[in-house]
């Protein structure tokens, strides 16, 4: 259905519904604009006045049906407040899913008995001050930014594969929990062949949730990106962890709270429960 913004987000259920829809719109827009699935795998919807493509199950496109199922697994973990991060990664060699060419990091925070809503943002709003207007404005801005960025990045190779990894808040997630469609990941990190860059795309707050999106892509793909769209707070920075030589520990001094990538051993030890689907 159309993504309708409620007049107010008074309950956790209303907030959850909005976050699920926003996640569906974001993943759909990314896969559509990156040319991952054919036109037939999408329907057209409106989010306020923004026309968006929404992924659907298409019997002629098993990949889109599979991704829809993964999304339902994400919703399960999100609803239970277990989900900390979704990593949607694009890779080119079927036998080597650890070497990726582009990935999308959706990070989640919860309030009200869940993990605290704080991304270390300079603009720390308490949950009582987040209005529906703030949420709506941030949502539309996030989707518009995805559109602009995706249309500016140079194309992906023709044949690509997708993998999705889910990371959890281990302090609240049962150790044997696996959402539908996912299995326990034997995790070995992710690497890039080329020099990667990452981009903070934006965040959407509600009184109950926070969703934040980062994109990591190969630097050469960003050469077409108009510098004017990389405003303050979304500047492209070199990614310090992926694709780094293991011989140089100096380069791995990244803030662990940020974890824009999953390619470090500290991350692995802290988060024993990781799910994956390919």
N, C-alpha and C positions, 0 to 999 in steps of 0.2 A: 504493500500500500504506500501511498504518498507519505513522506516523512513530515508529519504534522508536529509542530512545536506546541506543547501544552501551554495554557495561559499561565500556569504556575507548576513548579515541580515540588509538590508538597509531600510526596511519599517516595520511599526508596524504589517501589515498583515502577512509578512513572520515570524515575531517573534511569533505572535499569533498562527499561524499554527504549528510552532515547539513546543510551550508550550502545545498545545492541544495534539499533537502526543506523546509528552513525558509523559503527564499525562495518556494517554491511555495505553502506554507501562508499566508505573509504576503500575497502578491499575491492569492491566492484569497479570503482573508478580507476584504481591503480591497474588492475588486470586488463580493463578495457583499453585504457590509453597506452598501455605498454604492448598492446596487440597480442596478449597471451591466448585469448579465446576468440572465436569468430563472433560476428555480430548477432548470430542466431542465439547465442548463449545469454543474451541480455534483454531485459525489458526496459522501457523508458518510464521514469517517474519524475516527480517534481519535489524539490526540497525548498519550500518557500517559492521563490521565483527562479531557482537554479534547476535546470534540467539535468538529471543524473541518470546514468545507466546502472541497472541493478542486475547482478548475476542471478541466473535461475537454472534449474535442472533442465538440461537439454539432452534428449536421448541420442542426438547425433554428436554430442560432445561430452564423452565420459569425464574428461578433465574438469569441466565446469560442475558436473554433478558431484564429483569427488570433493571439490572445494566447498560447495554448499554444505556437504556433510561435515567437513572440518569445521566450518563456521558454527554448526549446531553444537559440536563438541566444545568450541570456545564459549558459546553461550552457557553451557552447562557449568563450566568452571567459573565463569563470570558471575553467574547467579549464586553460586555457593561461596563467592568471595575468596576463592582460592587463587584465581588467575593473577599473576604479577606481570607477565609479559608474553606477547605473541611475537614470534619472529617468522615472518614470511620471506623465504629466501628463494632466489632464482639461480639455478645452476645450469651448466651447459653439457657436462659429461655425465651421462646416466650412471656410470659406474663410480662416480666421485662426487657425491652430494655435499661433501665437506668444503669443496672449492667453489665458492659462490661468486656471482658476478654482480648481484644487486640484492639488497634486503631491506625489509620494512619492519620497524620495531614499534609495536603498539604497547604502551606501558599503562598500567592501571593502578589507581589508588582508591581506597574506600574510606568512608568515615563511619561513624556510629557503630562502634564495636569492631570495626575492621581496621586494617593498617591506616595510620594517619595520613591525611591528605596533605602532603608536603613534598614538592619536587625540588626543594631548595631554591624555589623561585624567589626573585627579589620582591615580587608583588605577592606577599603572603596574605591572601584574603581569608578571613575566618569563614567557615561554611555558612554562617547566618547572613553574610553579606552578598553571597552569590545569587543574583537575581536570574529569573528566566530570560530576561533580555540579554544578560551577560552570556548565558549558555547558548542562546540562539545566535548571537553575533559571532561568538567564537567558533560555533559549528559551521556556519556558512563561510567564515574566513578560512577555516581548515580545508573545506572541500574546494573552495576557489583556488587556494594555494596548491593543492594536489593537482588540480587541472592545469594550472600555469606551469608548474614544475614538470609534470609528466609530458606536456607538449613541447617542452624545451629540451629535455634530455634526448640525446641521440638514441636511435632504436636499439633494442636488444637483438642478439643473434636470432636467426629464424627458429631453430629448434631449442627450446628451453624446457627445463623441468622445474617443478615447484616442490619445496619441502616446507613444512610448518612445524615449528617447535614451540612448546608451551612451557613457561617457567612459572613456578608457583611461590606463594608465601608459605614456606615449609612449616612455619610455626603453627599454621592452622590447617594445613592440607594433610589428610591421611596418607601415610607413606605408600599405600597400595592404590591410591586413587588414579584412575585413568579415565578421561572423558571418552564418550563414544567416538570411534574412528581413530583413536590414538593408541600408541603402545609406548612402553617405557623406552626411553632413549639411552643407548650406550653412547654417551656424548664425547666426541673427540675435538670439539672446537670447529670454528669456521675460518677459512682462509680466502684471501682474494689473490688472483693471479697478477692483476694490475694494481697500481697504487689506488687505494680507496679514499673516498671523501665522505664525511657525513654531514647531514643537514637536519637541524631542528625545524620541523615543519610547523608545529604549533601544539597547543593543548586546549582542551575543552573542559571547564569545570562545571559541576552541578553541585547542589548542596550535599550529595551523597557519593559522588564518584568524580574521578579525574581521569581523562584519557589524554595521552600524549603520543605524538607520532614523530619518529625520526626515520630518515632514509639514509642508507649507505649505498653508494654506487661507485663505479670506477671513475676516477678523476677525469679521464678522457671524455666520458659521456657528458660531463658538466660544462664542457668548453662552450657549448651553445647557450648556456643559461644566461639570460640577461641579468647583469649585476644589480639592476634596480629592484629585482624581485627578492634579492637576498638582503632584506633590510635587517636592521639591528635585531639581534636575537635569533636570526635564522641564518647567520653567516656560515658558509661552508668552511669546515676546518679539516685539517688532515686527521684521519683516524689513526690513533696511536697504537691500537692493539692488533687489528687485522693485518695480515701480510707483513708482519714485522719479523725480522730475523730473531730466532730464539737466542742467538749469541749475544744480543745486546739488551740486557735487563733494564738499562737506563730508559729505553724507549717505552717500557711497559708501565711507567708510573702514572697510570690513568686512575682517576677517581673511581673507586669501586662502586660508589652509590649510583654513578651514572650508567654503568654497564650498557653502553650503546651496542656492544657486540658480545658474543659469547665465547670469544677466543682467548680465554686465560684460565689458568689452573685454579686460581682463587675462586673464581665464579663457580667452577665445577664443584669444589668442595662445599661451598656454602649452599648450593642448591642441588640437593641429591635427587630431587624428584623432577625429572624433565620428561615431557612426552614429545613424541614426534609422529609425523605422518608424511609419506612421500607419494 
